[in-house]
Amino acid sequence: MFGGDMTYNDEFTLSLMQNRELIEINKNSFCGRELYRKGDEIVWASNGKDGVYYIGVFNTGDAPLSSLVPLGFAGITKDADAFEIWTGEKATMRARNIISSTVPPHGVRLYKITI
């Protein structure tokens, strides 16, 4: 669903609407759930096709947020690879299956996890 005047979209908004990974999440993810809420950090997960998972790390605060998300909270117990959907960059992993990131104020980091 999109609310807005399609004739006046800027490049950023258009890039979101055409992002193939976001379209895939919208069409095929299931079992969306909040994993935890801690201060300004909210973490959600969903399952995808073929053993793929998605993790969203939200910052509701006014300052950057340092986040460490153990993938085990989403039921991921095997070694995993992850990349950030907005940038396409490989996620920074700490220890075994812990995603480390800095989330901008009122921002989100969205990851695709493969095992």
PyMOL commands that set and color helices and strands:
alter all, ss='L'
color gray80, all
select helices_A, chain A and resi 6-8+11-18+20-28+49-51+71-74
alter helices_A, ss='H'
color red, helices_A
select strands_A, chain A and resi 30-38+41-47+53-59+65-70+81-84+92-94+98-103+108-114
alter strands_A, ss='S'
color yellow, strands_A
deselect
rebuild
show_as cartoon
